[in-house]
């Protein structure tokens, strides 16, 4: 089983239509509507940085300042 989060900015009627369309899909088990007051939103940015060995630590330190996570470090492109 997997879970998907779908964000829709819409009034009640279009949101109801989205819910109905999703419920028509065979593999949909449950839909939960969250209002803005009871939810948390975040933004995600995937950024690729080219840095030689001497500047990699500086890039990592800059990422840490913003509580970012370095996902992968490799030596080739």
mmCIF file of the N, C-alpha and C atoms, coordinates in Angstrom:
data_MODEL
# 
_entry.id   MODEL 
# 
loop_
_atom_site.group_PDB 
_atom_site.id 
_atom_site.type_symbol 
_atom_site.label_atom_id 
_atom_site.label_alt_id 
_atom_site.label_comp_id 
_atom_site.label_asym_id 
_atom_site.label_entity_id 
_atom_site.label_seq_id 
_atom_site.pdbx_PDB_ins_code 
_atom_site.Cartn_x 
_atom_site.Cartn_y 
_atom_site.Cartn_z 
_atom_site.occupancy 
_atom_site.B_iso_or_equiv 
_atom_site.pdbx_formal_charge 
_atom_site.auth_seq_id 
_atom_site.auth_comp_id 
_atom_site.auth_asym_id 
_atom_site.auth_atom_id 
_atom_site.pdbx_PDB_model_num 
ATOM 1   N N  . UNK A 1 1  ? 0.845   -1.163 0.000   1.00 0.00 ? 1  UNK A N  1 
ATOM 2   C CA . UNK A 1 1  ? 0.000   0.000  0.000   1.00 0.00 ? 1  UNK A CA 1 
ATOM 3   C C  . UNK A 1 1  ? 0.898   1.236  0.000   1.00 0.00 ? 1  UNK A C  1 
ATOM 4   N N  . UNK A 1 2  ? 0.503   2.261  -0.694  1.00 0.00 ? 2  UNK A N  1 
ATOM 5   C CA . UNK A 1 2  ? 1.247   3.516  -0.702  1.00 0.00 ? 2  UNK A CA 1 
ATOM 6   C C  . UNK A 1 2  ? 0.305   4.672  -0.450  1.00 0.00 ? 2  UNK A C  1 
ATOM 7   N N  . UNK A 1 3  ? 0.886   5.811  -0.176  1.00 0.00 ? 3  UNK A N  1 
ATOM 8   C CA . UNK A 1 3  ? 0.088   6.988  0.154   1.00 0.00 ? 3  UNK A CA 1 
ATOM 9   C C  . UNK A 1 3  ? 0.511   8.148  -0.733  1.00 0.00 ? 3  UNK A C  1 
ATOM 10  N N  . UNK A 1 4  ? -0.455  8.909  -1.206  1.00 0.00 ? 4  UNK A N  1 
ATOM 11  C CA . UNK A 1 4  ? -0.179  10.089 -2.024  1.00 0.00 ? 4  UNK A CA 1 
ATOM 12  C C  . UNK A 1 4  ? -0.775  11.306 -1.347  1.00 0.00 ? 4  UNK A C  1 
ATOM 13  N N  . UNK A 1 5  ? -0.079  12.402 -1.434  1.00 0.00 ? 5  UNK A N  1 
ATOM 14  C CA . UNK A 1 5  ? -0.606  13.674 -0.962  1.00 0.00 ? 5  UNK A CA 1 
ATOM 15  C C  . UNK A 1 5  ? -0.813  14.555 -2.176  1.00 0.00 ? 5  UNK A C  1 
ATOM 16  N N  . UNK A 1 6  ? -2.033  14.965 -2.392  1.00 0.00 ? 6  UNK A N  1 
ATOM 17  C CA . UNK A 1 6  ? -2.380  15.815 -3.529  1.00 0.00 ? 6  UNK A CA 1 
ATOM 18  C C  . UNK A 1 6  ? -2.894  17.131 -2.979  1.00 0.00 ? 6  UNK A C  1 
ATOM 19  N N  . UNK A 1 7  ? -2.286  18.220 -3.410  1.00 0.00 ? 7  UNK A N  1 
ATOM 20  C CA . UNK A 1 7  ? -2.688  19.540 -2.935  1.00 0.00 ? 7  UNK A CA 1 
ATOM 21  C C  . UNK A 1 7  ? -3.533  20.202 -4.009  1.00 0.00 ? 7  UNK A C  1 
ATOM 22  N N  . UNK A 1 8  ? -4.724  20.638 -3.620  1.00 0.00 ? 8  UNK A N  1 
ATOM 23  C CA . UNK A 1 8  ? -5.647  21.296 -4.547  1.00 0.00 ? 8  UNK A CA 1 
ATOM 24  C C  . UNK A 1 8  ? -6.091  22.605 -3.913  1.00 0.00 ? 8  UNK A C  1 
ATOM 25  N N  . UNK A 1 9  ? -5.879  23.692 -4.622  1.00 0.00 ? 9  UNK A N  1 
ATOM 26  C CA . UNK A 1 9  ? -6.383  24.990 -4.160  1.00 0.00 ? 9  UNK A CA 1 
ATOM 27  C C  . UNK A 1 9  ? -7.681  25.255 -4.900  1.00 0.00 ? 9  UNK A C  1 
ATOM 28  N N  . UNK A 1 10 ? -8.793  25.030 -4.223  1.00 0.00 ? 10 UNK A N  1 
ATOM 29  C CA . UNK A 1 10 ? -10.092 25.161 -4.887  1.00 0.00 ? 10 UNK A CA 1 
ATOM 30  C C  . UNK A 1 10 ? -11.172 25.453 -3.860  1.00 0.00 ? 10 UNK A C  1 
ATOM 31  N N  . UNK A 1 11 ? -12.272 25.952 -4.365  1.00 0.00 ? 11 UNK A N  1 
ATOM 32  C CA . UNK A 1 11 ? -13.450 26.159 -3.520  1.00 0.00 ? 11 UNK A CA 1 
ATOM 33  C C  . UNK A 1 11 ? -14.112 24.808 -3.267  1.00 0.00 ? 11 UNK A C  1 
ATOM 34  N N  . UNK A 1 12 ? -15.192 24.802 -2.510  1.00 0.00 ? 12 UNK A N  1 
ATOM 35  C CA . UNK A 1 12 ? -15.836 23.546 -2.112  1.00 0.00 ? 12 UNK A CA 1 
ATOM 36  C C  . UNK A 1 12 ? -16.332 22.706 -3.285  1.00 0.00 ? 12 UNK A C  1 
ATOM 37  N N  . UNK A 1 13 ? -16.998 23.329 -4.259  1.00 0.00 ? 13 UNK A N  1 
ATOM 38  C CA . UNK A 1 13 ? -17.572 22.562 -5.368  1.00 0.00 ? 13 UNK A CA 1 
ATOM 39  C C  . UNK A 1 13 ? -16.501 21.899 -6.234  1.00 0.00 ? 13 UNK A C  1 
ATOM 40  N N  . UNK A 1 14 ? -15.462 22.624 -6.709  1.00 0.00 ? 14 UNK A N  1 
ATOM 41  C CA . UNK A 1 14 ? -14.420 21.929 -7.480  1.00 0.00 ? 14 UNK A CA 1 
ATOM 42  C C  . UNK A 1 14 ? -13.681 20.878 -6.657  1.00 0.00 ? 14 UNK A C  1 
ATOM 43  N N  . UNK A 1 15 ? -13.503 21.131 -5.380  1.00 0.00 ? 15 UNK A N  1 
ATOM 44  C CA . UNK A 1 15 ? -12.840 20.152 -4.520  1.00 0.00 ? 15 UNK A CA 1 
ATOM 45  C C  . UNK A 1 15 ? -13.670 18.879 -4.413  1.00 0.00 ? 15 UNK A C  1 
ATOM 46  N N  . UNK A 1 16 ? -14.953 19.032 -4.348  1.00 0.00 ? 16 UNK A N  1 
ATOM 47  C CA . UNK A 1 16 ? -15.858 17.880 -4.317  1.00 0.00 ? 16 UNK A CA 1 
ATOM 48  C C  . UNK A 1 16 ? -15.732 17.075 -5.612  1.00 0.00 ? 16 UNK A C  1 
ATOM 49  N N  . UNK A 1 17 ? -15.586 17.755 -6.737  1.00 0.00 ? 17 UNK A N  1 
ATOM 50  C CA . UNK A 1 17 ? -15.416 17.074 -8.028  1.00 0.00 ? 17 UNK A CA 1 
ATOM 51  C C  . UNK A 1 17 ? -14.109 16.286 -8.055  1.00 0.00 ? 17 UNK A C  1 
ATOM 52  N N  . UNK A 1 18 ? -13.044 16.879 -7.531  1.00 0.00 ? 18 UNK A N  1 
ATOM 53  C CA . UNK A 1 18 ? -11.757 16.176 -7.473  1.00 0.00 ? 18 UNK A CA 1 
ATOM 54  C C  . UNK A 1 18 ? -11.899 14.919 -6.624  1.00 0.00 ? 18 UNK A C  1 
ATOM 55  N N  . UNK A 1 19 ? -12.543 15.037 -5.494  1.00 0.00 ? 19 UNK A N  1 
ATOM 56  C CA . UNK A 1 19 ? -12.759 13.887 -4.608  1.00 0.00 ? 19 UNK A CA 1 
ATOM 57  C C  . UNK A 1 19 ? -13.552 12.792 -5.310  1.00 0.00 ? 19 UNK A C  1 
ATOM 58  N N  . UNK A 1 20 ? -14.605 13.163 -6.017  1.00 0.00 ? 20 UNK A N  1 
ATOM 59  C CA . UNK A 1 20 ? -15.419 12.171 -6.738  1.00 0.00 ? 20 UNK A CA 1 
ATOM 60  C C  . UNK A 1 20 ? -14.609 11.471 -7.822  1.00 0.00 ? 20 UNK A C  1 
ATOM 61  N N  . UNK A 1 21 ? -13.799 12.241 -8.561  1.00 0.00 ? 21 UNK A N  1 
ATOM 62  C CA . UNK A 1 21 ? -12.989 11.641 -9.621  1.00 0.00 ? 21 UNK A CA 1 
ATOM 63  C C  . UNK A 1 21 ? -11.950 10.679 -9.039  1.00 0.00 ? 21 UNK A C  1 
ATOM 64  N N  . UNK A 1 22 ? -11.333 11.053 -7.934  1.00 0.00 ? 22 UNK A N  1 
ATOM 65  C CA . UNK A 1 22 ? -10.355 10.166 -7.304  1.00 0.00 ? 22 UNK A CA 1 
ATOM 66  C C  . UNK A 1 22 ? -11.014 8.894  -6.775  1.00 0.00 ? 22 UNK A C  1 
ATOM 67  N N  . UNK A 1 23 ? -12.205 9.014  -6.233  1.00 0.00 ? 23 UNK A N  1 
ATOM 68  C CA . UNK A 1 23 ? -12.915 7.834  -5.721  1.00 0.00 ? 23 UNK A CA 1 
ATOM 69  C C  . UNK A 1 23 ? -13.309 6.866  -6.827  1.00 0.00 ? 23 UNK A C  1 
ATOM 70  N N  . UNK A 1 24 ? -13.380 7.330  -8.062  1.00 0.00 ? 24 UNK A N  1 
ATOM 71  C CA . UNK A 1 24 ? -13.692 6.445  -9.190  1.00 0.00 ? 24 UNK A CA 1 
ATOM 72  C C  . UNK A 1 24 ? -12.529 5.511  -9.523  1.00 0.00 ? 24 UNK A C  1 
ATOM 73  N N  . UNK A 1 25 ? -11.330 5.885  -9.127  1.00 0.00 ? 25 UNK A N  1 
ATOM 74  C CA . UNK A 1 25 ? -10.169 5.043  -9.412  1.00 0.00 ? 25 UNK A CA 1 
ATOM 75  C C  . UNK A 1 25 ? -10.233 3.777  -8.570  1.00 0.00 ? 25 UNK A C  1 
ATOM 76  N N  . UNK A 1 26 ? -9.881  2.668  -9.166  1.00 0.00 ? 26 UNK A N  1 
ATOM 77  C CA . UNK A 1 26 ? -10.030 1.362  -8.524  1.00 0.00 ? 26 UNK A CA 1 
ATOM 78  C C  . UNK A 1 26 ? -9.183  1.240  -7.264  1.00 0.00 ? 26 UNK A C  1 
ATOM 79  N N  . UNK A 1 27 ? -7.948  1.694  -7.307  1.00 0.00 ? 27 UNK A N  1 
ATOM 80  C CA . UNK A 1 27 ? -7.028  1.469  -6.193  1.00 0.00 ? 27 UNK A CA 1 
ATOM 81  C C  . UNK A 1 27 ? -7.130  2.489  -5.065  1.00 0.00 ? 27 UNK A C  1 
ATOM 82  N N  . UNK A 1 28 ? -8.030  3.446  -5.167  1.00 0.00 ? 28 UNK A N  1 
ATOM 83  C CA . UNK A 1 28 ? -8.180  4.431  -4.095  1.00 0.00 ? 28 UNK A CA 1 
ATOM 84  C C  . UNK A 1 28 ? -9.005  3.822  -2.970  1.00 0.00 ? 28 UNK A C  1 
ATOM 85  N N  . UNK A 1 29 ? -8.436  3.777  -1.780  1.00 0.00 ? 29 UNK A N  1 
ATOM 86  C CA . UNK A 1 29 ? -9.111  3.188  -0.627  1.00 0.00 ? 29 UNK A CA 1 
ATOM 87  C C  . UNK A 1 29 ? -9.790  4.259  0.211   1.00 0.00 ? 29 UNK A C  1 
ATOM 88  N N  . UNK A 1 30 ? -9.103  5.376  0.413   1.00 0.00 ? 30 UNK A N  1 
ATOM 89  C CA . UNK A 1 30 ? -9.633  6.399  1.310   1.00 0.00 ? 30 UNK A CA 1 
ATOM 90  C C  . UNK A 1 30 ? -9.114  7.773  0.899   1.00 0.00 ? 30 UNK A C  1 
ATOM 91  N N  . UNK A 1 31 ? -9.962  8.778  1.013   1.00 0.00 ? 31 UNK A N  1 
ATOM 92  C CA . UNK A 1 31 ? -9.580  10.163 0.757   1.00 0.00 ? 31 UNK A CA 1 
ATOM 93  C C  . UNK A 1 31 ? -9.891  10.968 2.014   1.00 0.00 ? 31 UNK A C  1 
ATOM 94  N N  . UNK A 1 32 ? -8.909  11.736 2.451   1.00 0.00 ? 32 UNK A N  1 
ATOM 95  C CA . UNK A 1 32 ? -9.090  12.584 3.627   1.00 0.00 ? 32 UNK A CA 1 
ATOM 96  C C  . UNK A 1 32 ? -8.832  14.022 3.216   1.00 0.00 ? 32 UNK A C  1 
ATOM 97  N N  . UNK A 1 33 ? -9.791  14.885 3.463   1.00 0.00 ? 33 UNK A N  1 
ATOM 98  C CA . UNK A 1 33 ? -9.626  16.307 3.165   1.00 0.00 ? 33 UNK A CA 1 
ATOM 99  C C  . UNK A 1 33 ? -9.087  17.013 4.400   1.00 0.00 ? 33 UNK A C  1 
ATOM 100 N N  . UNK A 1 34 ? -8.012  17.750 4.217   1.00 0.00 ? 34 UNK A N  1 
ATOM 101 C CA . UNK A 1 34 ? -7.411  18.517 5.302   1.00 0.00 ? 34 UNK A CA 1 
ATOM 102 C C  . UNK A 1 34 ? -7.631  20.000 5.036   1.00 0.00 ? 34 UNK A C  1 
ATOM 103 N N  . UNK A 1 35 ? -8.070  20.730 6.032   1.00 0.00 ? 35 UNK A N  1 
ATOM 104 C CA . UNK A 1 35 ? -8.183  22.172 5.847   1.00 0.00 ? 35 UNK A CA 1 
ATOM 105 C C  . UNK A 1 35 ? -6.855  22.839 6.218   1.00 0.00 ? 35 UNK A C  1 
ATOM 106 N N  . UNK A 1 36 ? -6.706  24.095 5.859   1.00 0.00 ? 36 UNK A N  1 
ATOM 107 C CA . UNK A 1 36 ? -5.443  24.798 6.083   1.00 0.00 ? 36 UNK A CA 1 
ATOM 108 C C  . UNK A 1 36 ? -5.069  24.886 7.556   1.00 0.00 ? 36 UNK A C  1 
ATOM 109 N N  . UNK A 1 37 ? -6.053  24.966 8.428   1.00 0.00 ? 37 UNK A N  1 
ATOM 110 C CA . UNK A 1 37 ? -5.775  25.111 9.856   1.00 0.00 ? 37 UNK A CA 1 
ATOM 111 C C  . UNK A 1 37 ? -5.176  23.855 10.473  1.00 0.00 ? 37 UNK A C  1 
ATOM 112 N N  . UNK A 1 38 ? -5.458  22.698 9.895   1.00 0.00 ? 38 UNK A N  1 
ATOM 113 C CA . UNK A 1 38 ? -4.991  21.430 10.456  1.00 0.00 ? 38 UNK A CA 1 
ATOM 114 C C  . UNK A 1 38 ? -3.934  20.754 9.595   1.00 0.00 ? 38 UNK A C  1 
ATOM 115 N N  . UNK A 1 39 ? -3.226  21.522 8.795   1.00 0.00 ? 39 UNK A N  1 
ATOM 116 C CA . UNK A 1 39 ? -2.218  20.916 7.936   1.00 0.00 ? 39 UNK A CA 1 
ATOM 117 C C  . UNK A 1 39 ? -0.944  21.752 7.934   1.00 0.00 ? 39 UNK A C  1 
ATOM 118 N N  . UNK A 1 40 ? 0.112   21.132 7.475   1.00 0.00 ? 40 UNK A N  1 
ATOM 119 C CA . UNK A 1 40 ? 1.411   21.785 7.358   1.00 0.00 ? 40 UNK A CA 1 
ATOM 120 C C  . UNK A 1 40 ? 1.826   21.700 5.903   1.00 0.00 ? 40 UNK A C  1 
ATOM 121 N N  . UNK A 1 41 ? 2.300   22.800 5.365   1.00 0.00 ? 41 UNK A N  1 
ATOM 122 C CA . UNK A 1 41 ? 2.781   22.751 3.985   1.00 0.00 ? 41 UNK A CA 1 
ATOM 123 C C  . UNK A 1 41 ? 4.271   23.056 3.969   1.00 0.00 ? 41 UNK A C  1 
ATOM 124 N N  . UNK A 1 42 ? 4.961   22.422 3.053   1.00 0.00 ? 42 UNK A N  1 
ATOM 125 C CA . UNK A 1 42 ? 6.401   22.612 2.886   1.00 0.00 ? 42 UNK A CA 1 
ATOM 126 C C  . UNK A 1 42 ? 6.717   22.707 1.412   1.00 0.00 ? 42 UNK A C  1 
ATOM 127 N N  . UNK A 1 43 ? 7.844   23.313 1.136   1.00 0.00 ? 43 UNK A N  1 
ATOM 128 C CA . UNK A 1 43 ? 8.329   23.366 -0.233  1.00 0.00 ? 43 UNK A CA 1 
ATOM 129 C C  . UNK A 1 43 ? 9.578   22.513 -0.326  1.00 0.00 ? 43 UNK A C  1 
ATOM 130 N N  . UNK A 1 44 ? 9.795   21.959 -1.499  1.00 0.00 ? 44 UNK A N  1 
ATOM 131 C CA . UNK A 1 44 ? 10.938  21.095 -1.733  1.00 0.00 ? 44 UNK A CA 1 
ATOM 132 C C  . UNK A 1 44 ? 11.684  21.602 -2.950  1.00 0.00 ? 44 UNK A C  1 
ATOM 133 N N  . UNK A 1 45 ? 12.988  21.687 -2.837  1.00 0.00 ? 45 UNK A N  1 
ATOM 134 C CA . UNK A 1 45 ? 13.817  22.077 -3.976  1.00 0.00 ? 45 UNK A CA 1 
ATOM 135 C C  . UNK A 1 45 ? 14.942  21.057 -4.109  1.00 0.00 ? 45 UNK A C  1 
ATOM 136 N N  . UNK A 1 46 ? 15.089  20.505 -5.291  1.00 0.00 ? 46 UNK A N  1 
ATOM 137 C CA . UNK A 1 46 ? 16.213  19.623 -5.581  1.00 0.00 ? 46 UNK A CA 1 
ATOM 138 C C  . UNK A 1 46 ? 17.216  20.446 -6.371  1.00 0.00 ? 46 UNK A C  1 
ATOM 139 N N  . UNK A 1 47 ? 18.388  20.648 -5.815  1.00 0.00 ? 47 UNK A N  1 
ATOM 140 C CA . UNK A 1 47 ? 19.383  21.526 -6.415  1.00 0.00 ? 47 UNK A CA 1 
ATOM 141 C C  . UNK A 1 47 ? 20.648  20.727 -6.677  1.00 0.00 ? 47 UNK A C  1 
ATOM 142 N N  . UNK A 1 48 ? 21.132  20.813 -7.903  1.00 0.00 ? 48 UNK A N  1 
ATOM 143 C CA . UNK A 1 48 ? 22.368  20.135 -8.267  1.00 0.00 ? 48 UNK A CA 1 
ATOM 144 C C  . UNK A 1 48 ? 23.481  21.178 -8.296  1.00 0.00 ? 48 UNK A C  1 
ATOM 145 N N  . UNK A 1 49 ? 24.554  20.910 -7.567  1.00 0.00 ? 49 UNK A N  1 
ATOM 146 C CA . UNK A 1 49 ? 25.666  21.855 -7.457  1.00 0.00 ? 49 UNK A CA 1 
ATOM 147 C C  . UNK A 1 49 ? 26.939  21.165 -7.917  1.00 0.00 ? 49 UNK A C  1 
ATOM 148 N N  . UNK A 1 50 ? 27.672  21.837 -8.778  1.00 0.00 ? 50 UNK A N  1 
ATOM 149 C CA . UNK A 1 50 ? 28.976  21.310 -9.184  1.00 0.00 ? 50 UNK A CA 1 
ATOM 150 C C  . UNK A 1 50 ? 30.027  21.974 -8.303  1.00 0.00 ? 50 UNK A C  1 
ATOM 151 N N  . UNK A 1 51 ? 30.776  21.167 -7.576  1.00 0.00 ? 51 UNK A N  1 
ATOM 152 C CA . UNK A 1 51 ? 31.807  21.698 -6.685  1.00 0.00 ? 51 UNK A CA 1 
ATOM 153 C C  . UNK A 1 51 ? 32.993  20.751 -6.685  1.00 0.00 ? 51 UNK A C  1 
ATOM 154 N N  . UNK A 1 52 ? 34.185  21.325 -6.754  1.00 0.00 ? 52 UNK A N  1 
ATOM 155 C CA . UNK A 1 52 ? 35.374  20.479 -6.689  1.00 0.00 ? 52 UNK A CA 1 
ATOM 156 C C  . UNK A 1 52 ? 35.619  20.079 -5.229  1.00 0.00 ? 52 UNK A C  1 
ATOM 157 N N  . UNK A 1 53 ? 36.601  19.234 -5.031  1.00 0.00 ? 53 UNK A N  1 
ATOM 158 C CA . UNK A 1 53 ? 36.847  18.683 -3.695  1.00 0.00 ? 53 UNK A CA 1 
ATOM 159 C C  . UNK A 1 53 ? 37.127  19.770 -2.665  1.00 0.00 ? 53 UNK A C  1 
ATOM 160 N N  . UNK A 1 54 ? 37.745  20.862 -3.087  1.00 0.00 ? 54 UNK A N  1 
ATOM 161 C CA . UNK A 1 54 ? 38.104  21.910 -2.127  1.00 0.00 ? 54 UNK A CA 1 
ATOM 162 C C  . UNK A 1 54 ? 36.906  22.737 -1.668  1.00 0.00 ? 54 UNK A C  1 
ATOM 163 N N  . UNK A 1 55 ? 35.833  22.780 -2.456  1.00 0.00 ? 55 UNK A N  1 
ATOM 164 C CA . UNK A 1 55 ? 34.679  23.603 -2.072  1.00 0.00 ? 55 UNK A CA 1 
ATOM 165 C C  . UNK A 1 55 ? 33.474  22.782 -1.609  1.00 0.00 ? 55 UNK A C  1 
ATOM 166 N N  . UNK A 1 56 ? 33.574  21.457 -1.666  1.00 0.00 ? 56 UNK A N  1 
ATOM 167 C CA . UNK A 1 56 ? 32.444  20.623 -1.239  1.00 0.00 ? 56 UNK A CA 1 
ATOM 168 C C  . UNK A 1 56 ? 32.060  20.869 0.213   1.00 0.00 ? 56 UNK A C  1 
ATOM 169 N N  . UNK A 1 57 ? 33.039  21.013 1.066   1.00 0.00 ? 57 UNK A N  1 
ATOM 170 C CA . UNK A 1 57 ? 32.726  21.230 2.482   1.00 0.00 ? 57 UNK A CA 1 
ATOM 171 C C  . UNK A 1 57 ? 32.024  22.568 2.685   1.00 0.00 ? 57 UNK A C  1 
ATOM 172 N N  . UNK A 1 58 ? 32.382  23.581 1.898   1.00 0.00 ? 58 UNK A N  1 
ATOM 173 C CA . UNK A 1 58 ? 31.706  24.877 1.996   1.00 0.00 ? 58 UNK A CA 1 
ATOM 174 C C  . UNK A 1 58 ? 30.250  24.761 1.564   1.00 0.00 ? 58 UNK A C  1 
ATOM 175 N N  . UNK A 1 59 ? 29.999  24.002 0.514   1.00 0.00 ? 59 UNK A N  1 
ATOM 176 C CA . UNK A 1 59 ? 28.625  23.792 0.049   1.00 0.00 ? 59 UNK A CA 1 
ATOM 177 C C  . UNK A 1 59 ? 27.828  23.052 1.117   1.00 0.00 ? 59 UNK A C  1 
ATOM 178 N N  . UNK A 1 60 ? 28.433  22.045 1.717   1.00 0.00 ? 60 UNK A N  1 
ATOM 179 C CA . UNK A 1 60 ? 27.763  21.283 2.768   1.00 0.00 ? 60 UNK A CA 1 
ATOM 180 C C  . UNK A 1 60 ? 27.459  22.167 3.982   1.00 0.00 ? 60 UNK A C  1 
ATOM 181 N N  . UNK A 1 61 ? 28.394  23.019 4.354   1.00 0.00 ? 61 UNK A N  1 
ATOM 182 C CA . UNK A 1 61 ? 28.173  23.936 5.480   1.00 0.00 ? 61 UNK A CA 1 
ATOM 183 C C  . UNK A 1 61 ? 27.046  24.918 5.178   1.00 0.00 ? 61 UNK A C  1 
ATOM 184 N N  . UNK A 1 62 ? 27.003  25.424 3.948   1.00 0.00 ? 62 UNK A N  1 
ATOM 185 C CA . UNK A 1 62 ? 25.929  26.346 3.557   1.00 0.00 ? 62 UNK A CA 1 
ATOM 186 C C  . UNK A 1 62 ? 24.577  25.642 3.617   1.00 0.00 ? 62 UNK A C  1 
ATOM 187 N N  . UNK A 1 63 ? 24.533  24.397 3.182   1.00 0.00 ? 63 UNK A N  1 
ATOM 188 C CA . UNK A 1 63 ? 23.287  23.626 3.247   1.00 0.00 ? 63 UNK A CA 1 
ATOM 189 C C  . UNK A 1 63 ? 22.853  23.443 4.701   1.00 0.00 ? 63 UNK A C  1 
ATOM 190 N N  . UNK A 1 64 ? 23.792  23.159 5.567   1.00 0.00 ? 64 UNK A N  1 
ATOM 191 C CA . UNK A 1 64 ? 23.478  22.965 6.990   1.00 0.00 ? 64 UNK A CA 1 
ATOM 192 C C  . UNK A 1 64 ? 22.931  24.232 7.635   1.00 0.00 ? 64 UNK A C  1 
ATOM 193 N N  . UNK A 1 65 ? 23.404  25.393 7.197   1.00 0.00 ? 65 UNK A N  1 
ATOM 194 C CA . UNK A 1 65 ? 22.898  26.656 7.746   1.00 0.00 ? 65 UNK A CA 1 
ATOM 195 C C  . UNK A 1 65 ? 21.391  26.792 7.558   1.00 0.00 ? 65 UNK A C  1 
ATOM 196 N N  . UNK A 1 66 ? 20.900  26.255 6.433   1.00 0.00 ? 66 UNK A N  1 
ATOM 197 C CA . UNK A 1 66 ? 19.477  26.355 6.110   1.00 0.00 ? 66 UNK A CA 1 
ATOM 198 C C  . UNK A 1 66 ? 18.722  25.068 6.432   1.00 0.00 ? 66 UNK A C  1 
ATOM 199 N N  . UNK A 1 67 ? 19.333  24.207 7.230   1.00 0.00 ? 67 UNK A N  1 
ATOM 200 C CA . UNK A 1 67 ? 18.749  22.911 7.597   1.00 0.00 ? 67 UNK A CA 1 
ATOM 201 C C  . UNK A 1 67 ? 18.366  22.086 6.371   1.00 0.00 ? 67 UNK A C  1 
ATOM 202 N N  . UNK A 1 68 ? 19.172  22.198 5.335   1.00 0.00 ? 68 UNK A N  1 
ATOM 203 C CA . UNK A 1 68 ? 18.967  21.411 4.118   1.00 0.00 ? 68 UNK A CA 1 
ATOM 204 C C  . UNK A 1 68 ? 19.711  20.085 4.265   1.00 0.00 ? 68 UNK A C  1 
ATOM 205 N N  . UNK A 1 69 ? 19.329  19.117 3.458   1.00 0.00 ? 69 UNK A N  1 
ATOM 206 C CA . UNK A 1 69 ? 19.978  17.814 3.491   1.00 0.00 ? 69 UNK A CA 1 
ATOM 207 C C  . UNK A 1 69 ? 20.716  17.587 2.185   1.00 0.00 ? 69 UNK A C  1 
ATOM 208 N N  . UNK A 1 70 ? 21.951  17.128 2.285   1.00 0.00 ? 70 UNK A N  1 
ATOM 209 C CA . UNK A 1 70 ? 22.712  16.716 1.111   1.00 0.00 ? 70 UNK A CA 1 
ATOM 210 C C  . UNK A 1 70 ? 22.343  15.263 0.858   1.00 0.00 ? 70 UNK A C  1 
ATOM 211 N N  . UNK A 1 71 ? 21.765  15.004 -0.309  1.00 0.00 ? 71 UNK A N  1 
ATOM 212 C CA . UNK A 1 71 ? 21.267  13.663 -0.617  1.00 0.00 ? 71 UNK A CA 1 
ATOM 213 C C  . UNK A 1 71 ? 22.355  12.766 -1.185  1.00 0.00 ? 71 UNK A C  1 
ATOM 214 N N  . UNK A 1 72 ? 23.197  13.325 -2.052  1.00 0.00 ? 72 UNK A N  1 
ATOM 215 C CA . UNK A 1 72 ? 24.192  12.506 -2.733  1.00 0.00 ? 72 UNK A CA 1 
ATOM 216 C C  . UNK A 1 72 ? 25.412  13.350 -3.051  1.00 0.00 ? 72 UNK A C  1 
ATOM 217 N N  . UNK A 1 73 ? 26.576  12.761 -2.909  1.00 0.00 ? 73 UNK A N  1 
ATOM 218 C CA . UNK A 1 73 ? 27.828  13.393 -3.321  1.00 0.00 ? 73 UNK A CA 1 
ATOM 219 C C  . UNK A 1 73 ? 28.551  12.383 -4.188  1.00 0.00 ? 73 UNK A C  1 
ATOM 220 N N  . UNK A 1 74 ? 28.895  12.788 -5.406  1.00 0.00 ? 74 UNK A N  1 
ATOM 221 C CA . UNK A 1 74 ? 29.626  11.891 -6.294  1.00 0.00 ? 74 UNK A CA 1 
ATOM 222 C C  . UNK A 1 74 ? 30.743  12.670 -6.975  1.00 0.00 ? 74 UNK A C  1 
ATOM 223 N N  . UNK A 1 75 ? 31.715  11.942 -7.483  1.00 0.00 ? 75 UNK A N  1 
ATOM 224 C CA . UNK A 1 75 ? 32.866  12.585 -8.114  1.00 0.00 ? 75 UNK A CA 1 
ATOM 225 C C  . UNK A 1 75 ? 32.669  12.821 -9.602  1.00 0.00 ? 75 UNK A C  1 
ATOM 226 N N  . UNK A 1 76 ? 31.694  12.167 -10.199 1.00 0.00 ? 76 UNK A N  1 
ATOM 227 C CA . UNK A 1 76 ? 31.459  12.346 -11.637 1.00 0.00 ? 76 UNK A CA 1 
ATOM 228 C C  . UNK A 1 76 ? 30.138  13.053 -11.863 1.00 0.00 ? 76 UNK A C  1 
ATOM 229 N N  . UNK A 1 77 ? 29.940  13.508 -13.094 1.00 0.00 ? 77 UNK A N  1 
ATOM 230 C CA . UNK A 1 77 ? 28.702  14.221 -13.407 1.00 0.00 ? 77 UNK A CA 1 
ATOM 231 C C  . UNK A 1 77 ? 27.565  13.299 -13.618 1.00 0.00 ? 77 UNK A C  1 
# 
